Amino acid sequence: MGDVVLKTVAKRLEGMIRSEDTLARLSGDEFIVIMEELMRPEDASLLAERILKVLSEHMYVSEHMLYVSGSIGISLYPQDAESAQNLLKYADTAMYKAKEEGRNNFQFYLREMTESALERLVMKTSLRQAIDSKEFIVYYQPQFNAVTDNLVGLEALVRWQHPTKGLLSPAKFILLAEETGLIIELDRWVMRIAMKQISEWYKEGLIPDVLALNLSIMQLEDDNFLHEIKDNLERYDYKPEWLEFEITEGQMMKTPEETIAKLKKINDLGIGISIDDFGTGYSSLSLLKRLPINRLKIDQSFIRDVPDDEEDVAIIKAIIALGRSLNLDLIAEGVETSVQKDFLIQSGCTNMQGFYYAKPMPAEEIRTMFLNK
């Protein structure tokens, strides 16, 4: 079936190009078009748009209706390079940029892309080594009830103690970890370290309340994940009610039916489920009410400009009203000022986390915070 798809795509591409252009299949599902004597660079983008449009039309293969999409990278002679080898390399770099932008689009090559691509390649290699070398550290950000000032939980956040770049936040490497599939191993490591730490604090008489762990959709799709959770609960004498998984709204909506089924199995163990970054994705309300969730997390992008931004104010109030109607807890992230805190309390959201209360901290600082309460 894959061969039939490739032949169908080739015929469609052949129908798009001029008689003087060259079409070739490089390898796998990668094709190359060489356009000679272009009057303007924009002409290449016009062809790219036409190719994406013709690729998006469905095809029938063995009675199956299939859809494909494309990612296109464009390099120009002689502006970008004069050798065929470099022109191909730069078009390839631009194609990967198109994939990063969400696929089904095209990108022209820019010199910065090569620098970025090389940096990413080095980071990917370092990431694999970092897991083996145990260069990661679990940080914890406290979550508080803003009315009582009581601790209501801790969110576990991973940091990379890079040997040359210093301490790196997740924004620098999580996407790379997902691209390489290393996110599964990394998430499991964070889960083991954090659950062990929380259990030890409870045994000391310290009460960290609920541990919130970020859950990648790749982790959820792994068949061994549920078994891993049960093992950790038993190994660390960990109560299910001490644990909550946060899954982002966007990830959850990619395969909602499968996600719902797997989240229900986790919830049946007594573990809480929270939707992270709520309001930034495209949730279906009919699906939302079927999800085994107990909490909505209001994204920091809505918190940043309240109460001055009327649209953010309206969105936050709508999320709070929705949460109440579905009997869900609410928590706001990214709270940095007393004005934001007061607005959220008045609007009906009392649980929050952010730099106003505490930055993410390593375990020893969290323990000191407990002892000084």
N, C-alpha and C positions, 0 to 999 in steps of 0.2 A: 504493500500500500504506500510505503514511503517513496518507492521509486516512481509510482504513478503520480504522486503529489509533485515530485521534483520535475517530472516531464511536463505536467500541466503548468507549473510555474514558469518553466523555460519557454513554453509556447506563448504564454501571456507576455513575458518580457520581450520575446522576439517580435511580437505584434506592436510593441510600444516604441521601439527604436527606429532610427532612420537607416536607410540602406547603407550609408557610409560608416555607421557605427559598428563596433565589435562587441559581441556578447559571448561570455565564456562562463563555465562553471569552474570555480577554483577548487573547492573541496566541500564535502558535506552538503550543507544547505547555503553555501556562500557563492554568489554570482558576481561577476564583474562586467560593467559596461564601460567601454572606452568611447568617448565622444570627441571627435576631432573638429577643429576649426569652429569653435564656439564663438559667436559674436560677443556674448556677455556671459559672465558667470551665472547670472540668473537663469539662463537657459537650462543649466544643469539642475537647478531646483525645480523648474517646471516639469522636467522629465521625472524627477524623484517623486513629485506629487502625483503624477499620472501613474507611476509604478505602484505606489502605495494604494492608490484607489483601485487599480485593477486586481491587486493582490487581495484586497479586502472582500472581493466578491466570492461567494461560496462556490465550492466544487463538489462534485459527486465522485466518490471512489468506492467501488464495490457496494453500491447502494447506501453508502454513508454520506451524509452531508457534512463537509468539513470546512473549517475556516482557518486561514493562515494570515499572518501579518508580517511586516518586514521592518528592518532597521537599516537605514542607508547612511553610509559615510561618503563624503565627497572631498577629493583633493584635486587641486588645479595645477596644471603645467603652464608656465614655469614658476608661478608665484610660490608654490609650496615646495616643489622639488623638481629636478631635471632628470633624475634617473627613474626608470620604471620601478625598481625595487623600493625606493623611498616613496614614490607616489602610491604604490600598493600599501605600504606600511602606514602611511598617513591616512589613507582612506579607511583602513582597518581601525585605526585609532578613533577616527571620527564616528565610525559605525558603533563602536562600543559606547561612545558618548551618547549616541542616539538611543541605545538600549537603556542607559542610565536614566534618560529623560522619560522613560515610560514605554519605550518601543513604539512601533508604528509611526515613526517620524524620521526625519533626515537631519544631518548636521554637517556643516562645512568644517574642514580641518582648521584648527588654530594651533600655533606653535606651543601655547601653554598646555595643550592636551598631551603632547609627548612628555613634557615634564611631569604632568599629573599622572600619566600612565606609568611612567617609570617609578614614581614615588609609591603608587598603589602596588606595583609588582613587588617592590622591596618590602612594603608593609605586609603583604600577604605571606611572603616567605618568613618574615619576622614573627607573624602571628602564629604560624604553625610551631615555630621554635619556642615561642613564649608559653604555649600550653604545656609543652614538655618540660620547660625550665621553671614552671610555676612562677611566672612573672606577674600574675594577676593578684589583685587585692580586692576583698569585698569591703565596700563602704556602706554605711547605713544612714539614711536620712529620717529623722524622727517625724512622726505625724501627731498632731495635737488636736484636742478639742479646744477651740478658741474661747469658749465661754468659761470652762473650768480650768483651762491650762493643763489638763491631764494628758499624759501620753496615751495615744490610742493605737500606736503601731510603729513599725519601722519598715522602710522600703530598702531592700538590698540593691545596691548599685555597684557594678564592677568597674574597677580602674586597672589600667595597665601600667605597671612600673617598668617603662621601657629603658633599656640599658643606656641609650644615648639621648633619647628625646624627653626623658623625665616622665612624670605622671601624666598619663593620657586619659581623657574622659571617654565615655562610650561613643560619643559623636565621631571620634577619630577612627574607630575600628569595628563597630557593631555591624555596619553594612557590609564590610569586607568579610566579617565572620559569617554573615548570612550567605554571601555569594559563594564562599568556599565550603559551606556546610559545616564549618567548625563551630557554628553557633550552638549546635546540639551538645557537643562536648563541653563548651564553655558554660552554657546554661546549667548543665548537670553539675559541673564543678561548683558553680555559685550556689546552687541549691544545697549541695552536701555541706559546704562550709558554713552557710548561713543557718541551716537547720541545726547543725551541731552547736553553733554558737548560741542561738536562741535557747536551745534546750539547757545548755550549761548555765545561762543566766537565770532561767526559771529555777533550777536546782539551787542556785545561790540565794534565792529569795528575791531576786530582781524580777520585775514584771514588765517585759517589753511589749506585752499584749500581742498583736497580730504581726506576723512577718509577711510583707508583700514582696512577691517575686515576679519579675517580668517573664512572660511566657511567649516564646517565639512560636509562630505557626509551624515552623519546621520541627520543633520539639514536639508539638502536639500531634503532628502527623506520624511521628515515630511509634511503631507498634509496641516498643518496650517501655514507653514513658510511664504508663500507669503502674507497671511492675516496679519501675525505679522509685516512684513516689511511695508505694507501699513498703518497699525495702527501707527507705530512709525514715519513714515513720516508726518502723520497728527498731531500726538500728540505733536511732538517737532518742528513743523513748519520747517521741514527739506527738503531741495531741493534734488531731486534724484541725480543730478550731483555732489553733495558733497560726494557721497558714492560709494565705490568700494568693491566688495567681492573678496577675494583671495581663490581659491580652488587649492589643490595640484594636480599635474599632475597624480600621481599614483591613487588617489581616483577617479579622473574623468574618468579614463579608465576602472574602474570596471564595470560600467553600462553606457557606453557612450551614447546610444540612449536616455535613460531616462534622463540622466544628461543634454544633449543638449536641450531637450524639456523644462526642468525646468529652465535652465539658460536663455533661450530665454524669458520666461515670466518675469524673473527678469530684464533682459536687456531692455525689452519693457517698463518698468517703467522709463527708463532713467538712470539706475544704471550701473556703469562700472563693468566688469568682468576681473579678472587677473588670469593667471595661475602661481601659486607659485611653487618654486623649479623646474623651467623648466630645462629639460635636464637630470633629475635624474630618470625619469620614462620611459614609453614605448609608447609614443604618436604615433598614426597613423596620418600621414600627411593628409590623406583623411578626417579624422575626425576633425583634427585641423582646417582646412579651413572652416568647417561647424559650428564651435563653435562661439557663440556670444561674443567674447572676444575683449578687446581693449589693453591688455598689457601682456607681458611676463616678468616674474621676474627671473633673472639669479641667480641660487642657489649659496650660499656662498662657497660651496665646490669647485666650479670652480674658485672662486676669490682668494682663500687663497694663492695659490702658483704662481700666475701670477706676472710678466711676465716670471719667470724662468722656469715654467713647460710648455713645448712645446705642450703637449696634451691639457692642460687646455686652453692655448691660442687659439688653433685651434677650440676647442669646443665653446668658447665664441664668436669667430669671426663668426662661423657657425650659432649660435643662433641669433646674431645681423643681419646677412644677411637674415636669415629666417624671422625675425621680420619685417625688412624693406620690404621684398617682399610681405608680407601679410598686410602691412600698419598698423603695431601694434607698440604701444609705448613699450619702454624697460626700465627696472629698475634693477640695480644690488644691491644685499644685501651682507652684511658682508664686506663692504669696510673699511679697517683699516689703510691703509698707503697712502701716497701721490703718491707712485709709482703705486699702484693699480688704484688710481683715474686717473692718467695721462694716463695709458694704456687704460682704459675704454673710456676716452674722445677721444683719438686718434683712437680707434676702432669703435666709433660711438654710444656709450651709455653714455648719459649725466646725466640721473637721477640715483641717488644712495642713499643708506642708510647704516649706519654702524658706528662703534665706531670712525672712523676718523672724522665724523661730530658730532654725538651725540649718547649717550647711551639711551636706553628706560628710560623715566622719568615719575613720577606721574604728575597729571594735574597741580598742583601749580607750579612746575618747568617749565613746558611748557609755562604757562601763563607768568611767569617771563621772559622767553626767548623772547616771543612776545613783551613784554613791553620794553625790552632792545635793541630791533633791531634798 
